[in-house]
Amino acid sequence: MANKKSEKVPISRDCFLRIIHEKGYTVEELGEQPQIDRSGKTIQRSLSAGEMSPELLDRIGKFLNVDPTYLAGEYDRKFEEMKDSLPSPDLTHYLWTRTDRFPYSKHETENIDYKEYLLDTLLINNISKEQFFALEPQKKRSFQFDLGLALHNVIKQYFDVDSQGKNVEEFGMISEGLTMLMGDWIK
């Protein structure tokens, strides 16, 4: 019976090594960490192949507190595709290579379905999705903005800093232009 080929994600060896060295680790040292649950040789083989299992990448990202998508080099690939069209490629590259801008919690928020979150919030308060979708487009946008602002105000009453240690007064949904949990406005 043949072994089933498992799903792999592309990984940039150079980007991965830059990030783990910035975090103070080598491939061998990562392999010694119980949370990683794989040897340094296994990690090295993945890097040589240019692909890694999503589970291993996630465990390494969580251990290092780095977004696995960033750790895999996806942001570097996107930067290379668009760098010629940027007004300041050097500044953008600098910002995109700041590992502290891509914590593991960023990866976690990418999996939140804002539409589902919003509709569930309405349902908890006995408002149907039909009622929400019946609102005029400007009222829907205003509602989402007001809800985000109200939620941010409640959060800052109970928490001084976010998951990255940044002051919630200055960051969070307000600094992100109320993009609401990294989702899009529901039209």
Protein Blocks (a to p, Z undefined) as FASTA:
>chain_A
ZZdddddddddfklmmmmmmmnopafklmmmpmklopafklmmmmmmnopacfklmmmmm
mmnopafklmnommmmmmmmmmmmpfblmlmmmmmmmmklmcfklmmmmmpcfklmmmmm
mmmnopafklmmmpcfklmmmmmmmmmmmmmmmmmmmpmbdfkopafklgmjllnoongg
oiacdZZ
